[in-house]
Amino acid sequence: MQLLTIDCLGKPLRLEGSMAGWQQLFWGDQCVSQIPASGDTPPTQSHEFQLESEQGIITVRLDVGLTWQPFSLDYHLTVNDDSLSQGQLTERDIEQRAVSGKPSTAAKFSLIGMAGLGLKLLKSAKVVKVLFAAGSLAAYSWLFSIEFAIALILCLVFHEYGHIRAMKYFGLKTKGIYLIPFVGGLALSDDKINTRWQDVVISIMGPFFGLILSVVSLIGYWITDLEILAGIAVFNALLNVFNLLPVLPLDGGHILKSIAFSINSKLGIIACVLGAVFGVYISYHFGLALLGFLLAIGSIEIFFEYKRRHMSELLPLDRYGQIVSTIWYILTLGGLSAIIWIVGQTDNGALSLPLKILGS
């Protein structure tokens, strides 16, 4: 991951590294120093390289003191033994930073590239959101009823709005919410995340907002005795429990992945594979066709996580972050499950339609 970017003699000096111990230092797009992975990494490491100028040889040295959990990076940049820059970075600095300075490649014309550009432009058009929303409303109205279609879209939008609020909290630019007929919803961002904590918060805020909606609907049902509110409460809860399954690419899978990979990459891969196996069992046992489709997408994500396991670009969770993430996940899942149980005790029929829809 990108650890540090500072100006050095008119070009960006970029330090990249991983928990495995390797570090690479780039001056512009040129790699000027690297330290291989080591089982016993010293707390302070030094990078040094030389440049030729009209005044002679210039020696550049970067001393780095790095702690991963909790994350802290102290640096001191000197040029010919003269101090040029020094400072300290924390996890908060990494969260608020836009990743830049990656080497660029020459653009090439291709049909795939043009198609990708077309899709990118298509996604940015506001009219597409309206068309997708109208398509979702029409599809669910055709399958069930207009009243249920409106309730379902309300649940999806509230869930995705939780993701959007989390993205905005971290200062990420958002593209908004897209409702995909027969699939669900998507909350899209223009920016990439930098830390596992961002991945956890953005992932869990969707189901957490869903929990809030279910609680409000259940309270409304107790006050008014309107059965539609009980239906919204239990159906929304069931949708979000489904989304919290520890299976990629669902929100629960991203939470599990961030916690496990923050411990070590081997545990991360094992956890993702076990989650996929669990997903296959759930999909077969309950006949959840949508989950089977998502598992195919998740298997691709697991493959790329395996390929990048030693050079993750995301800052891992510290011990405190791992504990908080686990507790937050359990409480959210427990709250949603409790709502399903409460409504199921009073009206068993309220569960039949949600299960039918998830299986369709």
ROMI-446007 format. One record per residue (C-alpha): chain; z, y, x; residue number from 1. Coordinates in Angstrom, 3 decimals, decimal comma. Layout:
+-----+----------+----------+----------+-----+
| mol |        Z |        Y |        X | seq |
+-----+----------+----------+----------+-----+
|   A |        Z |        Y |        X | NUM |
...
+-----+----------+----------+----------+-----+
END
This chain:
+-----+----------+----------+----------+-----+
| mol |        Z |        Y |        X | seq |
+-----+----------+----------+----------+-----+
|   A |    0,000 |    0,000 |    0,000 |   1 |
|   A |   -0,437 |    3,627 |    1,030 |   2 |
|   A |    2,877 |    4,789 |    2,474 |   3 |
|   A |    2,162 |    8,207 |    3,928 |   4 |
|   A |   -0,606 |   10,816 |    4,098 |   5 |
|   A |   -0,194 |   13,966 |    6,208 |   6 |
|   A |   -2,543 |   16,407 |    7,910 |   7 |
|   A |   -3,165 |   15,841 |   11,610 |   8 |
|   A |   -5,558 |   17,966 |   13,670 |   9 |
|   A |   -7,837 |   18,741 |   10,727 |  10 |
|   A |   -8,013 |   15,213 |    9,287 |  11 |
|   A |   -5,706 |   13,191 |    7,005 |  12 |
|   A |   -3,458 |   10,740 |    8,828 |  13 |
|   A |   -2,846 |    7,814 |    6,467 |  14 |
|   A |   -0,302 |    5,034 |    6,969 |  15 |
|   A |   -0,633 |    1,791 |    5,009 |  16 |
|   A |    1,650 |   -1,227 |    5,114 |  17 |
|   A |    3,315 |   -4,070 |    3,232 |  18 |
|   A |    6,636 |   -5,866 |    2,946 |  19 |
|   A |    5,146 |   -8,591 |    5,167 |  20 |
|   A |    5,580 |   -6,158 |    8,069 |  21 |
|   A |    2,011 |   -5,147 |    8,899 |  22 |
|   A |    1,059 |   -1,494 |    9,196 |  23 |
|   A |   -2,246 |    0,271 |    9,740 |  24 |
|   A |   -2,722 |    3,918 |   10,691 |  25 |
|   A |   -5,964 |    5,731 |    9,793 |  26 |
|   A |   -7,103 |    9,101 |   11,131 |  27 |
|   A |   -9,749 |   10,069 |    8,618 |  28 |
|   A |  -11,574 |    6,798 |    7,930 |  29 |
|   A |  -10,967 |    5,394 |   11,427 |  30 |
|   A |   -8,230 |    2,841 |   12,069 |  31 |
|   A |   -6,423 |    4,129 |   15,184 |  32 |
|   A |   -3,369 |    1,842 |   15,290 |  33 |
|   A |   -2,100 |   -1,327 |   13,690 |  34 |
|   A |    1,000 |   -3,503 |   13,805 |  35 |
|   A |    0,642 |   -7,170 |   12,712 |  36 |
|   A |    2,945 |   -8,900 |   10,244 |  37 |
|   A |    6,171 |  -10,178 |   11,706 |  38 |
|   A |    9,102 |  -12,190 |   10,415 |  39 |
|   A |   11,529 |   -9,867 |   12,229 |  40 |
|   A |   10,354 |   -6,303 |   11,633 |  41 |
|   A |   12,398 |   -3,606 |   13,423 |  42 |
|   A |   13,651 |   -0,714 |   11,251 |  43 |
|   A |   11,723 |    1,843 |   13,352 |  44 |
|   A |    8,120 |    1,396 |   14,489 |  45 |
|   A |    5,795 |    3,642 |   16,475 |  46 |
|   A |    2,058 |    4,213 |   16,335 |  47 |
|   A |    0,296 |    5,939 |   19,210 |  48 |
|   A |   -3,341 |    6,793 |   19,876 |  49 |
|   A |   -5,330 |    9,204 |   22,040 |  50 |
|   A |   -8,106 |   11,670 |   21,273 |  51 |
|   A |  -10,506 |   13,454 |   23,590 |  52 |
|   A |  -10,868 |   17,240 |   23,354 |  53 |
|   A |  -12,156 |   20,143 |   25,439 |  54 |
|   A |   -8,613 |   20,639 |   26,735 |  55 |
|   A |   -8,348 |   16,997 |   27,795 |  56 |
|   A |   -6,658 |   13,918 |   26,380 |  57 |
|   A |   -4,447 |   14,435 |   23,308 |  58 |
|   A |   -1,734 |   11,851 |   22,622 |  59 |
|   A |   -0,707 |   11,458 |   18,982 |  60 |
|   A |    2,468 |    9,532 |   18,134 |  61 |
|   A |    3,916 |    8,670 |   14,717 |  62 |
|   A |    7,440 |    7,243 |   14,554 |  63 |
|   A |    8,257 |    5,549 |   11,256 |  64 |
|   A |   11,628 |    4,388 |    9,955 |  65 |
|   A |   11,012 |    2,242 |    6,870 |  66 |
|   A |   13,366 |    0,594 |    4,371 |  67 |
|   A |   11,818 |   -1,216 |    1,401 |  68 |
|   A |   14,800 |   -1,765 |   -0,913 |  69 |
|   A |   15,768 |    0,898 |   -1,771 |  70 |
|   A |   12,588 |    2,523 |   -0,524 |  71 |
|   A |   12,989 |    5,195 |    2,148 |  72 |
|   A |   10,528 |    6,338 |    4,799 |  73 |
|   A |   11,418 |    8,731 |    7,631 |  74 |
|   A |    8,561 |    9,930 |    9,804 |  75 |
|   A |    8,073 |   12,140 |   12,843 |  76 |
|   A |    4,606 |   13,146 |   14,055 |  77 |
|   A |    4,189 |   14,520 |   17,571 |  78 |
|   A |    1,103 |   15,715 |   19,478 |  79 |
|   A |    1,533 |   15,722 |   23,286 |  80 |
|   A |    5,298 |   15,451 |   22,692 |  81 |
|   A |    5,286 |   18,596 |   20,535 |  82 |
|   A |    6,672 |   18,068 |   17,024 |  83 |
|   A |    3,965 |   18,616 |   14,419 |  84 |
|   A |    5,486 |   17,222 |   11,202 |  85 |
|   A |    8,532 |   15,285 |   10,034 |  86 |
|   A |   10,228 |   14,410 |    6,781 |  87 |
|   A |   11,431 |   11,708 |    4,404 |  88 |
|   A |    9,854 |   10,020 |    1,375 |  89 |
|   A |   11,597 |    8,200 |   -1,490 |  90 |
|   A |   10,329 |    6,096 |   -4,386 |  91 |
|   A |   10,086 |    9,230 |   -6,531 |  92 |
|   A |    7,625 |   10,743 |   -4,036 |  93 |
|   A |    5,461 |    7,601 |   -4,202 |  94 |
|   A |    5,447 |    7,665 |   -8,032 |  95 |
|   A |    4,256 |   11,264 |   -8,206 |  96 |
|   A |    1,530 |   10,875 |   -5,612 |  97 |
|   A |   -2,153 |   10,281 |   -6,289 |  98 |
|   A |   -3,633 |    7,615 |   -3,987 |  99 |
|   A |   -6,434 |    9,114 |   -1,920 | 100 |
|   A |   -8,227 |    8,811 |    1,354 | 101 |
|   A |   -9,848 |    5,409 |    0,795 | 102 |
|   A |  -13,074 |    4,885 |    2,739 | 103 |
|   A |  -16,096 |    5,537 |    0,578 | 104 |
|   A |  -19,269 |    3,487 |    0,397 | 105 |
|   A |  -22,810 |    4,633 |   -0,127 | 106 |
|   A |  -23,919 |    4,646 |   -3,732 | 107 |
|   A |  -26,600 |    2,120 |   -4,663 | 108 |
|   A |  -28,699 |    1,968 |   -7,777 | 109 |
|   A |  -28,239 |   -1,146 |   -9,877 | 110 |
|   A |  -28,447 |   -2,142 |  -13,501 | 111 |
|   A |  -24,808 |   -3,258 |  -13,400 | 112 |
|   A |  -23,763 |    0,097 |  -11,997 | 113 |
|   A |  -25,719 |    1,977 |  -14,635 | 114 |
|   A |  -24,217 |   -0,211 |  -17,350 | 115 |
|   A |  -20,736 |    0,464 |  -15,993 | 116 |
|   A |  -21,420 |    4,195 |  -15,979 | 117 |
|   A |  -22,659 |    3,988 |  -19,547 | 118 |
|   A |  -19,504 |    2,183 |  -20,642 | 119 |
|   A |  -17,361 |    4,749 |  -18,828 | 120 |
|   A |  -19,112 |    7,583 |  -20,615 | 121 |
|   A |  -18,843 |    5,657 |  -23,869 | 122 |
|   A |  -15,101 |    5,220 |  -23,476 | 123 |
|   A |  -14,619 |    8,927 |  -22,875 | 124 |
|   A |  -16,303 |    9,926 |  -26,146 | 125 |
|   A |  -13,858 |   10,759 |  -28,924 | 126 |
|   A |  -16,292 |    9,460 |  -31,502 | 127 |
|   A |  -15,813 |    5,943 |  -30,136 | 128 |
|   A |  -12,103 |    6,078 |  -30,968 | 129 |
|   A |  -12,964 |    6,989 |  -34,538 | 130 |
|   A |  -15,581 |    4,227 |  -34,781 | 131 |
|   A |  -13,198 |    1,616 |  -33,380 | 132 |
|   A |  -10,409 |    2,749 |  -35,723 | 133 |
|   A |  -12,759 |    2,666 |  -38,715 | 134 |
|   A |  -14,015 |   -0,768 |  -37,648 | 135 |
|   A |  -10,466 |   -2,069 |  -37,363 | 136 |
|   A |   -9,531 |   -0,679 |  -40,772 | 137 |
|   A |  -12,627 |   -2,203 |  -42,372 | 138 |
|   A |  -12,143 |   -5,580 |  -40,655 | 139 |
|   A |   -8,489 |   -5,973 |  -41,605 | 140 |
|   A |   -9,136 |   -4,696 |  -45,142 | 141 |
|   A |  -11,888 |   -7,300 |  -45,542 | 142 |
|   A |   -9,657 |  -10,090 |  -44,227 | 143 |
|   A |   -6,495 |   -9,110 |  -46,096 | 144 |
|   A |   -6,041 |   -5,844 |  -48,031 | 145 |
|   A |   -6,318 |   -2,103 |  -47,508 | 146 |
|   A |   -2,533 |   -1,727 |  -47,722 | 147 |
|   A |   -1,970 |   -4,368 |  -45,059 | 148 |
|   A |   -4,741 |   -2,915 |  -42,864 | 149 |
|   A |   -3,051 |    0,495 |  -42,880 | 150 |
|   A |    0,331 |   -1,075 |  -42,050 | 151 |
|   A |   -1,176 |   -3,116 |  -39,206 | 152 |
|   A |   -2,907 |   -0,098 |  -37,676 | 153 |
|   A |    0,361 |    1,837 |  -37,934 | 154 |
|   A |    2,117 |   -0,902 |  -35,948 | 155 |
|   A |   -0,612 |   -0,995 |  -33,304 | 156 |
|   A |   -0,747 |    2,782 |  -32,890 | 157 |
|   A |    3,045 |    3,055 |  -32,617 | 158 |
|   A |    3,081 |    0,313 |  -29,969 | 159 |
|   A |    0,290 |    1,887 |  -27,926 | 160 |
|   A |    1,874 |    5,332 |  -28,261 | 161 |
|   A |    4,883 |    3,922 |  -26,391 | 162 |
|   A |    2,584 |    3,091 |  -23,478 | 163 |
|   A |    1,028 |    6,577 |  -23,624 | 164 |
|   A |    4,437 |    8,294 |  -23,560 | 165 |
|   A |    5,438 |    6,263 |  -20,498 | 166 |
|   A |    2,180 |    7,150 |  -18,724 | 167 |
|   A |    2,726 |   10,839 |  -19,416 | 168 |
|   A |    6,319 |   10,575 |  -18,192 | 169 |
|   A |    4,977 |    9,508 |  -14,801 | 170 |
|   A |    2,368 |   12,282 |  -14,829 | 171 |
|   A |   -0,606 |    9,959 |  -15,331 | 172 |
|   A |   -3,694 |   11,278 |  -17,086 | 173 |
|   A |   -4,371 |    9,371 |  -20,306 | 174 |
|   A |   -7,557 |    8,678 |  -22,248 | 175 |
|   A |   -5,766 |    7,889 |  -25,478 | 176 |
|   A |   -5,527 |    4,893 |  -27,788 | 177 |
|   A |   -8,418 |    2,585 |  -28,688 | 178 |
|   A |   -8,147 |    0,173 |  -31,623 | 179 |
|   A |  -10,275 |   -2,926 |  -31,014 | 180 |
|   A |  -11,173 |   -4,920 |  -34,164 | 181 |
|   A |   -9,722 |   -8,481 |  -34,185 | 182 |
|   A |   -8,046 |   -7,903 |  -30,770 | 183 |
|   A |   -5,468 |   -5,099 |  -31,147 | 184 |
|   A |   -5,154 |   -1,836 |  -29,268 | 185 |
|   A |   -5,461 |   -0,402 |  -25,777 | 186 |
|   A |   -3,793 |    2,586 |  -24,120 | 187 |
|   A |   -5,986 |    3,765 |  -21,259 | 188 |
|   A |   -5,275 |    5,976 |  -18,254 | 189 |
|   A |   -7,524 |    7,674 |  -15,699 | 190 |
|   A |   -4,945 |    7,266 |  -12,915 | 191 |
|   A |   -3,606 |    4,246 |  -11,073 | 192 |
|   A |    0,067 |    3,405 |  -10,802 | 193 |
|   A |    1,804 |    3,366 |   -7,405 | 194 |
|   A |    4,986 |    1,362 |   -8,037 | 195 |
|   A |    6,165 |   -1,799 |   -9,781 | 196 |
|   A |    8,705 |    0,323 |  -11,664 | 197 |
|   A |    5,876 |    2,282 |  -13,263 | 198 |
|   A |    4,257 |   -1,019 |  -14,298 | 199 |
|   A |    7,510 |   -2,219 |  -15,887 | 200 |
|   A |    8,253 |    1,009 |  -17,778 | 201 |
|   A |    4,688 |    1,457 |  -19,050 | 202 |
|   A |    4,521 |   -2,207 |  -20,114 | 203 |
|   A |    7,876 |   -2,378 |  -21,884 | 204 |
|   A |    7,674 |    0,966 |  -23,675 | 205 |
|   A |    5,067 |   -0,416 |  -26,094 | 206 |
|   A |    7,340 |   -3,209 |  -27,402 | 207 |
|   A |   10,350 |   -0,868 |  -27,186 | 208 |
|   A |    8,643 |    1,637 |  -29,499 | 209 |
|   A |    7,762 |   -1,344 |  -31,690 | 210 |
|   A |   11,462 |   -2,225 |  -31,851 | 211 |
|   A |   12,252 |    1,310 |  -32,995 | 212 |
|   A |    9,626 |    1,090 |  -35,763 | 213 |
|   A |   10,962 |   -2,277 |  -36,946 | 214 |
|   A |   14,559 |   -1,039 |  -37,030 | 215 |
|   A |   13,571 |    2,065 |  -39,027 | 216 |
|   A |   11,490 |   -0,051 |  -41,439 | 217 |
|   A |   14,328 |   -2,541 |  -41,922 | 218 |
|   A |   16,817 |    0,228 |  -42,656 | 219 |
|   A |   14,312 |    1,731 |  -45,088 | 220 |
|   A |   14,016 |   -1,654 |  -46,814 | 221 |
|   A |   17,800 |   -1,930 |  -47,194 | 222 |
|   A |   17,926 |    1,552 |  -48,737 | 223 |
|   A |   14,892 |    1,362 |  -51,055 | 224 |
|   A |   14,315 |   -2,386 |  -51,630 | 225 |
|   A |   10,593 |   -1,826 |  -50,996 | 226 |
|   A |    9,234 |   -5,187 |  -49,857 | 227 |
|   A |    6,397 |   -3,583 |  -47,922 | 228 |
|   A |    8,960 |   -2,092 |  -45,525 | 229 |
|   A |   10,439 |   -5,543 |  -44,920 | 230 |
|   A |    6,918 |   -6,820 |  -44,273 | 231 |
|   A |    6,227 |   -4,040 |  -41,760 | 232 |
|   A |    9,562 |   -4,670 |  -40,038 | 233 |
|   A |    9,024 |   -8,395 |  -39,548 | 234 |
|   A |    5,305 |   -8,263 |  -38,848 | 235 |
|   A |    5,686 |   -5,481 |  -36,300 | 236 |
|   A |    8,568 |   -7,366 |  -34,677 | 237 |
|   A |    6,490 |  -10,543 |  -34,483 | 238 |
|   A |    3,538 |   -8,683 |  -32,951 | 239 |
|   A |    5,769 |   -7,234 |  -30,255 | 240 |
|   A |    7,518 |  -10,543 |  -29,557 | 241 |
|   A |    4,047 |  -12,013 |  -29,062 | 242 |
|   A |    3,282 |   -9,149 |  -26,670 | 243 |
|   A |    6,454 |   -9,842 |  -24,688 | 244 |
|   A |    5,483 |  -13,444 |  -23,919 | 245 |
|   A |    5,623 |  -13,842 |  -20,099 | 246 |
|   A |    1,874 |  -14,371 |  -19,959 | 247 |
|   A |   -0,718 |  -12,165 |  -18,267 | 248 |
|   A |   -2,305 |   -9,859 |  -19,394 | 249 |
|   A |    0,350 |   -9,278 |  -22,089 | 250 |
|   A |    3,113 |   -6,719 |  -21,511 | 251 |
|   A |    5,659 |   -9,469 |  -20,907 | 252 |
|   A |    3,412 |  -10,949 |  -18,226 | 253 |
|   A |    3,243 |   -7,613 |  -16,399 | 254 |
|   A |    7,027 |   -7,258 |  -16,519 | 255 |
|   A |    7,514 |  -10,790 |  -15,178 | 256 |
|   A |    4,896 |  -10,198 |  -12,471 | 257 |
|   A |    6,492 |   -6,939 |  -11,289 | 258 |
|   A |    9,975 |   -8,458 |  -11,070 | 259 |
|   A |    8,826 |  -11,657 |   -9,332 | 260 |
|   A |    6,472 |   -9,978 |   -6,850 | 261 |
|   A |    9,228 |   -7,526 |   -5,932 | 262 |
|   A |   11,292 |  -10,483 |   -4,703 | 263 |
|   A |    8,433 |  -12,057 |   -2,730 | 264 |
|   A |    4,743 |  -12,815 |   -3,171 | 265 |
|   A |    5,184 |  -16,616 |   -3,377 | 266 |
|   A |    7,625 |  -16,313 |   -6,259 | 267 |
|   A |    5,239 |  -13,862 |   -7,910 | 268 |
|   A |    2,338 |  -16,321 |   -7,846 | 269 |
|   A |    4,533 |  -19,200 |   -9,043 | 270 |
|   A |    5,918 |  -17,095 |  -11,913 | 271 |
|   A |    2,415 |  -16,036 |  -13,018 | 272 |
|   A |    1,135 |  -19,631 |  -12,965 | 273 |
|   A |    4,169 |  -20,935 |  -14,882 | 274 |
|   A |    3,657 |  -18,140 |  -17,398 | 275 |
|   A |    0,051 |  -19,242 |  -17,879 | 276 |
|   A |    1,151 |  -22,860 |  -18,409 | 277 |
|   A |    3,714 |  -21,667 |  -20,963 | 278 |
|   A |    0,969 |  -19,641 |  -22,659 | 279 |
|   A |   -1,267 |  -22,696 |  -22,938 | 280 |
|   A |    1,566 |  -24,629 |  -24,582 | 281 |
|   A |    2,359 |  -21,812 |  -27,049 | 282 |
|   A |   -1,315 |  -21,323 |  -27,867 | 283 |
|   A |   -1,805 |  -25,042 |  -28,583 | 284 |
|   A |    1,502 |  -25,588 |  -30,398 | 285 |
|   A |    1,177 |  -22,641 |  -32,792 | 286 |
|   A |   -2,612 |  -22,501 |  -32,913 | 287 |
|   A |   -2,771 |  -18,909 |  -31,597 | 288 |
|   A |   -6,473 |  -18,350 |  -30,979 | 289 |
|   A |   -5,980 |  -14,804 |  -29,653 | 290 |
|   A |   -3,553 |  -16,013 |  -26,984 | 291 |
|   A |   -6,095 |  -18,551 |  -25,780 | 292 |
|   A |   -8,637 |  -15,753 |  -25,333 | 293 |
|   A |   -6,116 |  -13,604 |  -23,462 | 294 |
|   A |   -5,187 |  -16,487 |  -21,164 | 295 |
|   A |   -8,749 |  -16,518 |  -19,842 | 296 |
|   A |   -8,413 |  -12,849 |  -18,920 | 297 |
|   A |   -4,964 |  -13,450 |  -17,435 | 298 |
|   A |   -6,238 |  -16,245 |  -15,185 | 299 |
|   A |   -8,625 |  -13,771 |  -13,552 | 300 |
|   A |   -5,742 |  -11,362 |  -12,967 | 301 |
|   A |   -3,666 |  -14,143 |  -11,381 | 302 |
|   A |   -6,555 |  -14,957 |   -9,030 | 303 |
|   A |   -6,814 |  -11,361 |   -7,821 | 304 |
|   A |   -3,039 |  -11,134 |   -7,424 | 305 |
|   A |   -3,231 |  -14,215 |   -5,195 | 306 |
|   A |   -5,994 |  -12,666 |   -3,121 | 307 |
|   A |   -3,998 |   -9,432 |   -2,648 | 308 |
|   A |   -0,571 |  -11,056 |   -2,315 | 309 |
|   A |   -0,025 |   -9,832 |    1,286 | 310 |
|   A |   -1,402 |   -6,320 |    0,796 | 311 |
|   A |   -0,140 |   -5,095 |   -2,550 | 312 |
|   A |   -0,682 |   -1,392 |   -3,194 | 313 |
|   A |    2,410 |   -1,172 |   -5,413 | 314 |
|   A |    5,879 |   -0,276 |   -4,178 | 315 |
|   A |    8,223 |   -3,164 |   -5,141 | 316 |
|   A |   11,313 |   -2,884 |   -7,323 | 317 |
|   A |   14,636 |   -2,653 |   -5,517 | 318 |
|   A |   17,543 |   -4,890 |   -6,567 | 319 |
|   A |   18,758 |   -2,306 |   -9,088 | 320 |
|   A |   15,264 |   -2,004 |  -10,575 | 321 |
|   A |   14,943 |   -5,780 |  -10,879 | 322 |
|   A |   18,270 |   -6,034 |  -12,748 | 323 |
|   A |   17,518 |   -3,092 |  -15,063 | 324 |
|   A |   14,035 |   -4,431 |  -15,826 | 325 |
|   A |   15,380 |   -7,890 |  -16,672 | 326 |
|   A |   18,162 |   -6,545 |  -18,929 | 327 |
|   A |   15,764 |   -4,136 |  -20,679 | 328 |
|   A |   13,311 |   -6,980 |  -21,309 | 329 |
|   A |   16,006 |   -9,310 |  -22,692 | 330 |
|   A |   17,513 |   -6,646 |  -24,965 | 331 |
|   A |   14,111 |   -5,628 |  -26,362 | 332 |
|   A |   13,079 |   -9,236 |  -26,956 | 333 |
|   A |   16,476 |  -10,034 |  -28,460 | 334 |
|   A |   16,361 |   -7,048 |  -30,807 | 335 |
|   A |   12,901 |   -7,944 |  -32,095 | 336 |
|   A |   13,889 |  -11,583 |  -32,542 | 337 |
|   A |   17,028 |  -10,545 |  -34,432 | 338 |
|   A |   14,922 |   -8,542 |  -36,906 | 339 |
|   A |   12,682 |  -11,562 |  -37,526 | 340 |
|   A |   15,755 |  -13,753 |  -38,073 | 341 |
|   A |   17,426 |  -11,251 |  -40,438 | 342 |
|   A |   14,336 |  -10,854 |  -42,630 | 343 |
|   A |   13,676 |  -14,599 |  -42,497 | 344 |
|   A |   17,171 |  -15,284 |  -43,853 | 345 |
|   A |   16,516 |  -13,109 |  -46,913 | 346 |
|   A |   12,797 |  -13,781 |  -47,463 | 347 |
|   A |   11,152 |  -16,793 |  -45,831 | 348 |
|   A |    7,792 |  -15,798 |  -47,290 | 349 |
|   A |    7,744 |  -12,649 |  -45,167 | 350 |
|   A |    6,991 |  -14,765 |  -42,080 | 351 |
|   A |    4,065 |  -16,751 |  -43,468 | 352 |
|   A |    1,431 |  -13,992 |  -43,428 | 353 |
|   A |    2,211 |  -12,733 |  -39,879 | 354 |
|   A |    1,974 |  -16,277 |  -38,488 | 355 |
|   A |   -1,327 |  -16,809 |  -40,340 | 356 |
|   A |   -2,772 |  -13,609 |  -38,856 | 357 |
|   A |   -1,714 |  -14,434 |  -35,269 | 358 |
|   A |   -3,341 |  -17,829 |  -35,657 | 359 |
|   A |   -6,610 |  -16,454 |  -37,053 | 360 |
+-----+----------+----------+----------+-----+
END
